[in-house]
């Protein structure tokens, strides 16, 4: 079960990275495009970390998502319901990824000395 939870985390982070790349090309050339591409690269790196069962990467992706949501709601007063649903779905998948990585390490056998 922990493996499926970890898969939820890294797949969600990868999907968010793909979305950020699409968003970067929608904004067009310029400095903003490079910011989105850098954010996507960070998400892909964290997704790979979650794939490798890194607890730190799972927590960082969840923290990144939380800070992004706080920033979104601080700037925009009227958020469309679809954005709220996507945000909640990603948050749930990231939480599953965090739980999965911690459970994975809790059930791992200690190495023989």
C-alpha positions, 0 to 999 in steps of 0.5 A: 500500500505504501508503494501506491501512496508513493506513486500518487506523490511522484505522479502528481508532482510530475503532472504539476511539472508538465502543467508548469511547462505548458503554462510557461509556453502559454505566457510566451518568451521572456523572464516569466517563462524561465521562472515557470521552466525553473519551477517545473525543473524543481518539481521534476527533481522533487518527483524523482526524489519521491520516486526514490522514496525520499521523505525530504522531497515528499515534504518539500513538494507538499510545502511548495504546494501549500505555499503556492496555494497561500500565494494564490489565495492572497493575490486572487479573491475570486478563485474558480471552483475548478482551480480549487478542486485541482488544488485539493486533489493535488494536495491529497495526492501529495499528502499520500506521497508523504505518508507513503514515504514515511511508511516505506521507511518505517517498514524497511528492515535495518541493514545488517552491521 
